[in-house]
């Protein structure tokens, strides 16, 4: 009976670790996608500002 409880506890621990890893993976994916979007926006802004500066010269 004691071994069964130990096995159940070990499985519960593994499921918690798996859930935590999934949450970390999702969070990293969201952060990386956001960073890519920010880089695109900054690149576009830089391009537009450069064009406007050239037009005004």
FENVEN-V178546 format. One record per run of one state. SS is the DSSP state (alpha for helix, beta for strand, coil for the rest). FROM is the first residue (numbers start at 1). LEN is the number of residues. If there is no record, write none. Layout:
BEGIN
SS&FROM&LEN / SS&FROM&LEN
END
This chain:
BEGIN
coil&1&1 / alpha&2&55 / coil&57&1
END
